[in-house]
């Protein structure tokens, strides 16, 4: 009786293992995606797209799997380059500060302000320069120029905000 039970349990385990493979002996751990006999992974999520179509074939095995044998990511394309989702736009603007012209470089993605860089070499050291250093981060965080001026550097702060607003008017 024990032998029969052992044979039955073994058969069930074997059946379970076979049921979990994808036909070529590999366990289907691809989250619903299937693997052909060459190891190529396809997509069965119903969108008729092969999600691996844009990945580089860095190990020259014909799979376009993006695997880098040496672990070096230097030659990997940026994710935005692969997906085509890099909608960032770089803009510039200028305004008159306390000591001279203040220039800003603004990077946006849609309505999001991704980064702001302010340049005002003629602004007073320790006062206007403080606004040049601090205000861009506040604008990025608020995603708007509707932020408080840096105390003691109102003219430079207003120039930075005006330059950013001018830059944003050039957004496409």
C-alpha positions as CSV (number, residue, x, y, z in Angstrom):
1,X,0.0,0.0,0.0
2,X,2.9,2.4,0.8
3,X,4.5,1.6,-2.5
4,X,1.3,2.4,-4.3
5,X,0.9,5.7,-2.5
6,X,4.5,6.6,-3.2
7,X,4.1,5.8,-6.9
8,X,0.9,7.9,-7.0
9,X,2.6,10.9,-5.4
10,X,5.6,10.6,-7.7
11,X,3.3,10.5,-10.7
12,X,1.4,13.5,-9.6
13,X,4.7,15.4,-9.0
14,X,5.9,14.5,-12.5
15,X,2.6,15.5,-14.0
16,X,2.8,18.9,-12.2
17,X,6.3,19.5,-13.5
18,X,5.4,18.6,-17.0
19,X,2.3,20.9,-16.8
20,X,4.5,23.9,-15.7
21,X,6.9,23.6,-18.6
22,X,6.6,25.2,-22.0
23,X,7.1,22.2,-24.1
24,X,10.9,22.3,-24.4
25,X,11.6,21.4,-20.8
26,X,12.0,25.0,-19.5
27,X,9.7,26.1,-16.7
28,X,7.3,28.9,-17.8
29,X,8.5,31.7,-15.5
30,X,7.9,34.5,-18.1
31,X,4.8,35.9,-16.5
32,X,2.5,34.7,-19.3
33,X,5.0,35.1,-22.1
34,X,6.1,32.0,-24.0
35,X,9.5,30.8,-25.0
36,X,10.0,29.0,-28.3
37,X,12.5,26.2,-28.9
38,X,15.3,28.7,-29.5
39,X,14.8,30.5,-26.2
40,X,13.1,33.5,-27.8
41,X,10.5,35.0,-25.5
42,X,7.3,36.2,-27.2
43,X,4.3,38.2,-25.9
44,X,0.8,36.7,-25.3
45,X,-0.8,39.8,-23.6
46,X,-3.0,40.3,-26.6
47,X,-1.5,43.5,-27.9
48,X,0.1,41.8,-30.9
49,X,3.4,43.4,-30.1
50,X,6.7,41.7,-29.4
51,X,7.9,43.6,-26.4
52,X,11.5,42.7,-27.1
53,X,11.5,44.1,-30.6
54,X,13.6,47.2,-29.8
55,X,16.2,45.7,-27.5
56,X,19.7,45.5,-28.7
57,X,21.3,42.1,-29.4
58,X,24.4,42.8,-27.3
59,X,25.4,39.2,-26.9
60,X,25.0,38.4,-30.6
61,X,22.7,35.4,-30.1
62,X,19.9,36.7,-32.4
63,X,17.4,37.2,-29.6
64,X,17.5,41.0,-29.2
65,X,17.3,40.4,-25.5
66,X,19.5,43.4,-24.3
67,X,21.7,41.1,-22.3
68,X,25.2,42.5,-21.8
69,X,27.6,39.6,-21.1
70,X,30.2,41.7,-19.2
71,X,27.6,43.7,-17.2
72,X,28.8,47.0,-18.8
73,X,25.9,49.3,-19.5
74,X,27.8,52.0,-21.4
75,X,26.6,50.8,-24.8
76,X,23.0,50.3,-23.8
77,X,20.6,52.8,-25.3
78,X,18.6,55.1,-22.9
79,X,15.2,53.7,-22.1
80,X,13.6,56.8,-23.6
81,X,15.5,56.2,-26.8
82,X,14.1,52.6,-27.0
83,X,10.5,53.5,-26.2
84,X,10.5,56.8,-28.0
85,X,9.1,58.5,-24.9
86,X,11.7,61.2,-24.6
87,X,9.5,64.3,-24.9
88,X,11.8,66.6,-22.9
89,X,12.3,70.0,-24.5
90,X,15.2,72.4,-23.6
91,X,14.3,76.0,-23.4
92,X,16.2,79.2,-22.6
93,X,15.1,82.6,-21.3
94,X,16.7,85.8,-20.1
95,X,15.7,88.8,-17.9
96,X,17.5,91.7,-16.3
97,X,18.8,91.0,-12.8
98,X,20.3,93.3,-10.2
99,X,23.8,93.1,-11.6
100,X,23.1,92.2,-15.2
101,X,21.4,89.7,-17.4
102,X,20.2,86.5,-15.8
103,X,19.9,83.5,-18.2
104,X,18.0,80.3,-17.5
105,X,18.1,76.9,-19.1
106,X,14.8,75.0,-18.5
107,X,14.0,71.4,-19.4
108,X,10.4,70.5,-19.6
109,X,8.4,67.3,-20.3
110,X,4.9,68.3,-21.2
111,X,3.7,70.6,-18.4
112,X,6.4,69.3,-16.0
113,X,9.4,71.4,-15.2
114,X,12.2,68.8,-15.2
115,X,15.1,71.0,-14.4
116,X,16.1,74.7,-14.2
117,X,19.6,76.1,-14.3
118,X,20.1,79.8,-13.6
119,X,23.2,81.7,-14.7
120,X,23.9,85.2,-13.5
121,X,27.6,85.9,-13.3
122,X,27.2,89.6,-12.5
123,X,24.8,89.1,-9.6
124,X,26.2,90.1,-6.2
125,X,28.1,87.4,-4.3
126,X,26.3,86.1,-1.3
127,X,23.0,87.9,-2.2
128,X,22.0,87.5,-5.8
129,X,24.2,84.4,-6.1
130,X,22.1,82.9,-3.3
131,X,19.0,83.2,-5.5
132,X,20.9,81.8,-8.5
133,X,21.7,78.7,-6.4
134,X,18.4,78.2,-4.5
135,X,15.5,79.4,-6.6
136,X,15.9,76.9,-9.5
137,X,15.3,73.9,-7.1
138,X,12.2,75.6,-5.7
139,X,10.8,76.2,-9.2
140,X,11.5,72.5,-10.1
141,X,9.8,71.3,-6.9
142,X,6.8,73.5,-7.3
143,X,6.6,72.9,-11.1
144,X,5.9,76.6,-11.3
145,X,7.5,80.0,-11.0
146,X,4.9,80.8,-8.3
147,X,7.4,80.5,-5.5
148,X,8.7,82.9,-2.9
149,X,11.7,85.1,-3.7
150,X,15.0,84.4,-1.9
151,X,15.1,86.8,1.1
152,X,17.4,89.8,0.3
153,X,17.6,88.9,-3.4
154,X,14.2,90.0,-4.6
155,X,15.4,91.6,-7.9
156,X,17.5,88.5,-8.9
157,X,14.7,86.2,-7.8
158,X,12.2,88.0,-9.9
159,X,14.6,88.0,-12.8
160,X,15.0,84.2,-12.6
161,X,11.2,83.7,-12.4
162,X,10.7,86.1,-15.4
163,X,13.4,84.4,-17.4
164,X,11.8,81.0,-16.7
165,X,8.4,82.3,-17.7
166,X,9.8,83.6,-21.0
167,X,11.5,80.3,-21.6
168,X,8.2,78.4,-21.0
169,X,6.4,80.6,-23.6
170,X,8.6,79.0,-26.2
171,X,7.4,75.6,-25.3
172,X,5.9,73.6,-28.1
